[in-house]
C-alpha cells in the first residue's frame, strides 16, 4: 500500500505540477489568497530549493492611496487586480525574468480573483497567455460593482503605481 506524502494529504502540494514548474527552470510567481489579503511571491528555484526574491501582499496598496476605511476590502477583485498590476510593474522595473504563474492547489474558476490578478499582470506589461473571456468584467476590476463605488480610488492607485 502506498503512503501519501504529508503535504499531498493536506492538499497543499501537487508534486506532479511542482515538478513541471521546476523543470521549466523559469522563475515562478506564487499567488495565494488569505482571509484578509492576496499574497504574491517572486520565487526562483535551484536544485528544488526555492528562493524568494521578493514578496508582496495587497496591504501595500495602503501606501499608494487605498483608503484606510476600505482596509477590509484588500482581498476584493479590484485590490487583487491592483496587486497584480503592482507586481508586474515591479518585475519590469527591476528587469527580472518573466515568470510562470504558480497557483498551487487553488481552483482557477473564471472571473475570480485569480484571473483579476492575471489581468493586472498583463495590463502592466508582463506577457502571459490567457483567454480574455476568463477575466472579470472591466467594471468589476474598476470597482464600480462594489457596495460603494470605488472606481475613483482604483484609478488613483493605478496612476500612483504607474509612477513606480
Buried (B, 14 or more C-beta within 10 A) or exposed (E): EEEEEEEEEEEEBBEEEBEEBBEEEBBBBBBBBEEEBBBBBBBBBEEEEEEEEEEBBBBBBBEBBBEEEBEEBBBBBBBBBBBBBBBBBBBBEEEBEBBBBBBBEEEEEEBBBBBBBBBBBBBBEBEBEBEEEBBBEEEBBBBBBBEEEBBEBBEBBBEBBEEE
